[in-house]
Amino acid sequence: MSDGQDLSTTELVRGMAQAAGVPVWALQAGASLLGKGDAVQRLCGNLQVDMSKARSLLGWVPPVSVEEGLRRAIAV
């Protein structure tokens, strides 16, 4: 069942922090004090890789699409 609003993990964690009245920076600071800063960064931060520099400098083009790569990985 869905409410029609899909959330990424980052959006969910940020929404939970907001609902609790805790700024995300405070959540990250507290996690750092507890030695869990990296985990919170992975949950709250953007993990998208920017490969534009590699493409422009090296002329690199992925050999297969994400979809094809996933199909190949599952077929193994």
Residue frames as qw, qx, qy, qz and C-alpha x, y, z in Angstrom:
[[0.000, 0.892, 0.452, 0.000, 0.00, 0.00, 0.00],
 [0.440, 0.077, 0.023, 0.894, 1.25, 3.49, -0.76],
 [0.014, 0.759, 0.398, -0.515, 0.16, 6.99, 0.07],
 [0.540, 0.774, 0.258, 0.207, 1.37, 8.13, -3.35],
 [0.015, 0.947, -0.308, 0.095, 4.43, 9.96, -2.03],
 [0.928, 0.075, -0.188, 0.312, 7.64, 8.03, -2.59],
 [0.277, -0.923, 0.264, -0.034, 10.51, 9.03, -0.32],
 [0.644, 0.445, -0.544, 0.303, 14.20, 8.36, -0.59],
 [0.706, -0.362, -0.464, 0.393, 16.00, 7.29, 2.58],
 [0.311, 0.071, -0.150, 0.936, 17.50, 10.79, 2.79],
 [0.312, -0.414, -0.234, -0.823, 14.06, 12.42, 2.53],
 [0.717, -0.470, -0.500, -0.124, 12.70, 10.05, 5.20],
 [0.627, -0.253, -0.389, 0.626, 15.51, 10.77, 7.69],
 [0.116, 0.163, -0.020, 0.980, 15.31, 14.52, 7.06],
 [0.466, -0.462, -0.379, -0.652, 11.51, 14.40, 7.49],
 [0.723, -0.442, -0.511, 0.147, 11.83, 12.47, 10.75],
 [0.456, -0.103, -0.278, 0.839, 14.35, 15.01, 12.08],
 [0.122, -0.291, -0.153, -0.936, 12.06, 17.87, 11.10],
 [0.610, -0.489, -0.484, -0.392, 9.04, 16.19, 12.71],
 [0.707, -0.401, -0.437, 0.385, 11.05, 15.75, 15.91],
 [0.116, -0.991, -0.034, -0.051, 12.06, 19.41, 15.80],
 [0.669, -0.494, 0.334, 0.445, 15.74, 18.54, 15.42],
 [0.391, 0.815, -0.289, -0.316, 17.76, 20.36, 12.77],
 [0.948, 0.273, -0.126, 0.108, 19.70, 17.99, 10.52],
 [0.347, 0.670, -0.478, 0.450, 22.97, 19.70, 11.48],
 [0.485, -0.530, 0.503, -0.480, 22.26, 18.84, 15.15],
 [0.977, 0.014, 0.141, -0.157, 21.56, 15.23, 14.21],
 [0.768, 0.505, -0.269, 0.287, 24.86, 15.10, 12.32],
 [0.021, 0.690, -0.507, 0.516, 26.77, 16.78, 15.18],
 [0.729, -0.386, 0.402, -0.398, 25.32, 14.39, 17.75],
 [0.983, 0.184, 0.012, -0.002, 26.12, 11.41, 15.58],
 [0.519, 0.647, -0.408, 0.380, 29.71, 12.64, 15.17],
 [0.308, -0.623, 0.525, -0.492, 30.09, 12.85, 18.93],
 [0.854, -0.169, 0.408, -0.274, 28.94, 9.24, 19.17],
 [0.299, -0.379, 0.793, 0.373, 31.30, 8.11, 16.42],
 [0.498, 0.421, 0.757, 0.049, 28.44, 7.61, 13.96],
 [0.145, 0.675, -0.083, -0.718, 28.96, 10.70, 11.81],
 [0.029, 0.240, -0.783, -0.574, 29.71, 8.70, 8.67],
 [0.101, 0.364, 0.925, 0.028, 26.49, 6.70, 9.01],
 [0.158, 0.746, 0.433, -0.480, 24.36, 9.83, 9.38],
 [0.066, 0.568, -0.391, -0.721, 26.18, 11.47, 6.47],
 [0.030, 0.008, 0.905, 0.424, 25.29, 8.47, 4.30],
 [0.073, 0.567, 0.810, -0.130, 21.65, 8.76, 5.39],
 [0.053, 0.836, 0.298, -0.458, 21.34, 12.55, 5.11],
 [0.095, -0.616, 0.398, 0.673, 23.76, 13.42, 2.36],
 [0.736, 0.579, -0.097, -0.337, 23.73, 13.13, -1.39],
 [0.654, -0.337, 0.637, 0.229, 25.62, 10.03, -2.51],
 [0.736, 0.647, 0.198, -0.022, 25.20, 10.60, -6.22],
 [0.628, -0.274, 0.366, 0.629, 28.46, 10.31, -8.14],
 [0.364, 0.866, -0.026, -0.341, 29.27, 13.13, -10.56],
 [0.759, -0.063, 0.487, 0.428, 31.18, 11.60, -13.44],
 [0.435, 0.889, 0.135, -0.046, 31.07, 14.62, -15.74],
 [0.121, -0.841, 0.486, 0.202, 34.79, 15.34, -15.25],
 [0.560, -0.191, 0.778, 0.209, 35.76, 11.77, -16.16],
 [0.616, 0.592, 0.518, 0.049, 33.53, 11.93, -19.22],
 [0.295, 0.952, -0.040, -0.073, 34.98, 15.23, -20.40],
 [0.202, -0.773, 0.581, 0.158, 38.66, 14.54, -19.61],
 [0.410, -0.241, 0.867, 0.149, 38.77, 10.90, -20.61],
 [0.491, 0.193, -0.497, -0.689, 35.93, 10.71, -23.10],
 [0.054, -0.008, 0.981, -0.185, 34.63, 7.82, -21.01],
 [0.643, -0.081, -0.217, -0.730, 31.22, 6.39, -21.79],
 [0.613, -0.199, 0.688, -0.333, 29.70, 3.57, -19.72],
 [0.058, 0.178, -0.893, -0.409, 29.84, 0.32, -21.71],
 [0.228, -0.422, -0.851, -0.214, 26.30, -0.67, -20.64],
 [0.350, -0.577, -0.089, -0.733, 23.28, 1.09, -19.13],
 [0.313, -0.312, 0.669, -0.598, 22.39, 0.72, -15.47],
 [0.843, 0.068, 0.159, -0.509, 19.43, -1.44, -16.44],
 [0.828, 0.375, -0.415, -0.035, 21.60, -3.76, -18.55],
 [0.198, 0.479, -0.726, 0.452, 24.24, -3.94, -15.80],
 [0.544, -0.204, 0.543, -0.606, 21.59, -4.97, -13.28],
 [0.915, 0.201, -0.062, -0.345, 20.21, -7.60, -15.64],
 [0.646, 0.460, -0.585, 0.170, 23.71, -9.01, -16.12],
 [0.076, -0.431, 0.705, -0.558, 24.42, -9.00, -12.39],
 [0.718, -0.083, 0.404, -0.561, 21.23, -10.88, -11.60],
 [0.871, 0.339, -0.259, -0.243, 21.78, -13.39, -14.40],
 [0.279, 0.545, -0.757, 0.226, 25.05, -14.57, -12.81]]
